[in-house]
Amino acid sequence: MQFHQLMAFVKVAEHQSFSKAADSLFLSQSTVSTHINSLEKYFGQKLFDRLSKRVTLTPFGQRLYYWSKEILNIKEKAMWDLKDWTGKTVGTINIAASTVPNQYMVPALIANFIKRFPGTNFTVTQKDSLGVADILVNGEADIGMLGEVFYADKLEFIPIHEEKMVLITPANIKLDTPVSITSLLDNNFIFRKPGSGTQAFIEKVLHSSGLELSLLKVIGYFDNVQSIKQGVKEGMGFSIISEIAARDYAKSKLINTYEILEMPATRNFYIAYNKTKTLSPINLEFIKFCKPGYQEAHKI
């Protein structure tokens, strides 16, 4: 019984799929199957029932899953405790991130964290904010980064970044700033699909100002902010997105950005985790690392 076999077993149990487990471990499906077969031969017990579209743990597999998690967690705790003597940190952090954090925050955070703890490995999955929350609730990721609070009874949310929303227009459109949404009702808009933290925040702020999204001429929805920026650049219409996401196109003069009268408030991006899930030391360290002021205080 080896650590990599137990890790493969845990991933199959959590994803209920050999192929998804293989993807999460950057292994071939045949390698994962070999690990599971080796464990079944070692214990002389069947670990999974293979159903049509998913696999489920057998009663023996359920007990082994509990002890596998304990063993892998103890291994990570031991490596963390010994890091000052060995100079080595070993651990994997599974992150689920919504579009804006994944594209504009996560890469820099990971790069800086690896400089401090070079033995760390990461897997990052991109979903909309609701999808990230679903993944955390289901235990399929250790940490989430998202722009809206969902399942507050099950997930812990820590604010890590505060920013404003801005109106973006094609580069040939010139407006006086700040802009009132009521002056733009005759213009086409494109937005993120429902489930996006950005979209949820926009609708919430508009509603608090006595406006509804239905008043706007929304001609289309995209599932990522990059497509929205490109659509605005090409003249499809206007949009409202995170200032951090608009920065690169605005700096290159591909679009214009404007403050919005109805959106004086800032919004938070959060790091989140499942309240009932035991996090390894490397995960807890990464959460601390992401908190405002930590990197400045530690000169990172």
LUMVEXFI-69500 format. One record per residue: x, y, z of N, C-alpha, C in turn. Coordinates in steps of 0.02 Angstrom, whole numbers, plus 50000, padded with zeros to 5 digits. Atoms other than C-alpha are relative to their C-alpha. Layout:
REM residues N
XYZXYZXYZ...
REM end
This chain:
REM residues 300
500434994050000500005000050000500455006250000499564994250008500825016149941499595006449998500344993549997500415034549957499655001749934500294998050064500125037249771499394995749983500595004250010498915022549768499415002650040500534997249958497925029849912499745006649972500224993650029497895046949828499554998849940500425001650057497205039349669499324997450023500635002749973495895029849770499565005650026500384994449972495355045749861499705004249945500254995850055495195055549699499434996649962500555003650033494135041949617499375000350043500584999849954493015041549771499675006850000500284993249997492805060449772499695002249934500274998150066492525062549585499494995049974500445005550023491545046249568500124998549926499825001050070492475044249405500754998749995499295001450011494125036349351500315005449955499724995150047494345048849208500115006750033499924993649966494045064249316500564999750052499455000849952495205057449450500675000349964499384999950039496545054549318500185007149979499874993150020496355072349254500255004250059499814996149942496505079549429500714998450024499335002249979498115069649459500525000549944499564999750059498845072549284500304993249985499815006850015498905053749259499544997349946500455003350048498205042249126499484996050039500535003949968496585033249165500244992950014499755006749990497485016649146500454999550062499574999949941498755021649280499585000250064500444999849942497365026149402499674993250010500315006649994496495009649365500494994950028499485004649974498135000449399500085001050075499944998749928498285009049569499424997050038500595002749966496505004149615500024992450001499955007450003496764986249557500514997450049499485002049953498354985249661499745000150072500294999649933497414990949816499494994450012500505005349993495994978749785500344993250009499635006249992497264964549767500324999750069499674999749935498184970149924499524998250057500485001249946496624970150032499554993949988500455005550016495714956249942499275002150004500684997249995494174967549937499865004449940500224995450053493194976549803499905006950030500044993149973493304995449826499435004149969500514996050035492055002049698499494995549966500515002850044490424997149619499985004249937500004996350063490505002049436499295000549974500674998950028488835009549383500075002749929499984998050070488375015949210500405006349988499674993650012488995033949227500475002150057499584998149943489905034149394500184993850040499815005549955490745023349524499845002150071500164998649930490245022149707500404995350044499615004049953491175015749858499604994150026500305005649965490804998449925500055001350075499934999049928490594996850115500734999850023499285000249983492434991750128500355006349974499704994050028492895006250013499875006150042500174994349957492005018450128500465000250061499545000049942493075012750276500715001849978499334998450024494665013450172500065007349982499984992850016494205030950112500145004150063499894996449937494125036950294500744999550020499315000849977495835029550336500505002849949499564997150050496605035050172500075007550011499984992849987496125053150210500435001450062499614999149939496855051250385500754999149986499305001450015498475043750319500325005549960499724994750042498725056850184500055006650037499984993949961498315070850305500594999950049499435000649954499575064250433500665000849963499394999250041500885063050295500155007349988499894992950014500625081350248500195003850063499834996849936500665086650432500724998650019499315001849983502295077250458500495003849957499554996450045503115085050305500025007350017500034993049981502535102150360500395001350064499664999349936503195099650537500764999549992499295001250010504885094050470500335004849950499744995850054505075107650338500595004350020499464995649977506215118750444500664996250005499395004049995507445104250464500224997349932499845003150064507335096550291500055005049944500024995050053507065112450191499524998249945500475002350051505675103450098499295001050022500724999849989503825106950086499674996049945500355004350047502705094250003499265000650011500734999749993500865096249969499675002349936500394998150058499515098749840499405004150022500584995749986498215112649841499544999949940500505000150053496645110349739499555006250006500374993649999495855127149696499464999949947500534998550049494195130849613499915007550001500024992650003494135148949553499525002349947500434996950051492865159649464500425003949951499634997550058493355168449304500495005550017499564994349987494055184949366500574998250046499435002149959495075177949512500484995349964499575004950034495705163649404500465003349949499604996950052496305175049265500465005650025499654993949981496905190249362500305000050070499745000249932497325184949541500394993650016499725006449981497705166449557500724999049974499315001350024499265165649444500545003550042499504996349960500195179149543500054997150070499995002949933499685171549710500384993550001499665006550003500275154249659500755001049989499294998850015501915160949587500385002250063499674997549939502325170249749500014994750054500025005249949501785155749859500534994649987499515005250017502895143349766500715002450014499344997349983504385154949791500154998850074499915000949927504105153349979499984992650019500065007149986503605134949978500064996149935499885002650068504405127349822499774992849988500235006950010503765109549851499264999349988500725000250007501955114249826499784998849928500315001050065500905107949682499295002750002500674997150005499285115949622499614996849944500475001150054497775110849522499465005350005500484994550000496585124749471499444998549950500595001050041494815122649404499615006449995500394993950009493845137249330499264998549991500735000450006491955138649354499735007150013500284993749975490745152949383499964999650076499974999849927490545158249565499554994750032500455005249973489055146749596500314993149991499675006450012490005132349517500574998750048499465000649951491495135749631499714998050068500315001649935490355135449784499754992850000500245006950005489575119049724500584995150010499425004449995491295111149707500254999650072499785000049931491775116549883499524996150045500495003649960490155110049958500074992549990499935007150016490435093349870500684997150020499355002449978492215092249937500484998449944499585001550058492995091849763500595004849993499434995549999494205106149799500135002150072499834998049932495125112249953499815007350013500074992849992494995130949923499645002849939500334996650055493895142249818500165007450000499934992850007494115159949753499435002449956500604998150036492535168749699499775006950022500214993249989491605185249694499315000850030500664999649970489965181149780499944994650052500095004849946489405172249938499414995449985500515005150006488425156049916500094994950056499985005249948487995142650046500395002350062499644997249942488565153550191499974995650061500055004649943487975140250312500504994349996499545005750010489195127550238500725002149985499344997750021490655138050177500225006150041499704994349967491815150250263500295004649947499774995150050492185166350165500455005150034499534995149974493695177650194500145005149944499864995050052493815194150095500755000749988499294999450015495485195450005500155005749952499884994650048495245209149875499365004049991500584995650007494105224249858500095004249937499944996150062493725232949694499335002749978500614997050028492465242949593499834996849933500235001950066491435238549442500035006249955499974994450047491635249349286499604998449937500315000650066490675252449126500554999749948499525000150055491645247448971499625001149934500304998450065491275253948795500534999049946499515000150054492095252448624500435006350003499514994549995493605263848604499765006449967500234993950035492685275648487499415003450034500544996949962491335279448615500305004350056499754995549949491705294648723499425002550043500524997949954490645298248878500295004350055499784996349941490735310249023499974995350060499985004349941491195301749186499865004050063500305006749998490395296349300499374999749957500565001150044489025288749193499414997350040500615002849970487225285549246499724994649953500295005450040486475269049188499375002349963500634997750031484845278249152500115003649935499854996550063485715287849013500214995249944499745004950048486215271648925499484994949979500525005050011484545262748909499894998349927500105001350071484545264148719500594996249968499405003350026486235255448702499964992450012499955007249991486575236848680500484998350056499565002449947487335227448828500134992549992499855007149994488205210748846500254998650071499845001449930488425202149014500234992850008499855006949981489015186449102499364996150010500585004349989487845171649116499824999750074500205000949930486835168849276500464994850034499535004349964487905160549410500665003550012499404996149992489305173049389499945004750061499994995349944489785182949546499945007149977500054993350029490005198349438499285001749983500694998850021488265196649366499545000850061500414999649940487485193649537500095006750035499874993549968488325209249607499695005749961500294994750042487775220049459499245000350012500735000149991485955214649478499815002450070500154997949931486005217349667500065007650007499904992849994486705235049652499495003949959500514996750040485525239849511499335000050036500645000649964484045233549613499985004950058499994995449943484595243749764499935007349978500084993250028484595259249650499335000949966500664999450031482825255749592499994998249927499965002050071483375248549425500004992449995499995007250013483135231249353500374998749935499625001850059484195222449224499554999949938500475000450056482645220549115499915006749965500044993450031482715239349081500535000949946499454999350047484335237048984499884995649938500055003950062484435230948804500574994849999499495005249997485395214948840499934995549939500035003850063485805206548674500354993350004499655006549995486865192148737500354999050066499645001949939487715182948878500594995649982499405004050010489465175648884500184996550066499825003649940490215163049004500695002050026499364997649973491875172449026500105007349983499914992850006492465190249044500435001849940499584998550058493765188948905499585000849937500444999450059492405186048776499605006550002500374993749993491435200948845500445005849978499554994650019492945212348827500115000149924499905000350073493235206348650499385002249963500634997950031491395208748608499915007550002500054992749994491425226648673500515003349953499484997450045493055229948579499755000049928500245000650069492205224148419499365003949986500574995750010490725235748447499324996750012500645003349988489395223348504499555004050047500394996249952488865234848645500435001950060499664998149937489295240348823499964994150048500055004949947489585230048978500245003150066499764998049934489955231449164500404994150026499575005449977491425221349227500465002550056499524998249948492745221149364500545004649972499484995450022494005235349352500654996349987499385003850008495425222849372500004996249934500055003650063494785213249221500035004749940500014995250055494595228849114500675003349989499384996049999496325235649153500444999049938499535001250055497325227249014499755002849934500284997350062496145231748871499975007650002500034992749994495935249448937500705003149991499324997550006497825251848952500244999849928499815000650071498025246148771499545004149955500474995750036496625258348721499544996149952500465004150040495555244248652499285001350020500664998249974494075249548760500085006250044500004994649951493595264248870499654997650063500325001749936493125262749054499745006350033500324994349967491985273949157499724997850068500335001149935491425275149337499245000649990500735000350006489565271849362499685003050062500324996649943488485283149470499624995250045500405004649960487365268849525500414994650034499585005249969488845258249579500595003150036499444997149963489855268249704500334995050046499745004949953490075252949814500534995549968499525005050023491525240949801499724993150014500205006949985491345222249800500634996150020499455004149976492425208749878500094993849957499855006850020493285193749808500204996350063499905003949939493405179749934500424993849987499745006749998494435164649975499534996250046500515003749963493265151150037500204992750008499885007249990493305133450106499414997050037500555003649969492115120250171500124999650076499934999849927491815122250358500114993150030499965006849972491715103450384500604996149975499435003650028493265098750284500645001750037499364999049966494915096350374500535001749948499514997750048496225106250280500704998350023499305001649984498055101250272500375006450017499614994049982499395113050339500175004549941499824995950058499895118550164499415004049975500604996350018498095123450127499885005850048500104994849950497965133250289500515005749991499484995050012499605142050249499835004249939500184996350060498975146850077499435004950015500554995549980497385154250153500295006150035499684994349966498455164950269500385004449951499604996550050499565169550123499585004849958500434996050042498085176450026499675005950036500334994749962497445187650165500355006749988499714993450013497695206450139500565001650050499454997849957499365212750205500514994750016499545005349980500175195750229500665000449961499395000150041501395196850083500435006150014499624994049984501875214750125500364999250067499715000949933502175210250308500604995249999499465005050003503285195550258500485001449943499544997850053504165205250119500044995049943500025004950055503595193249982499855003849935
REM end
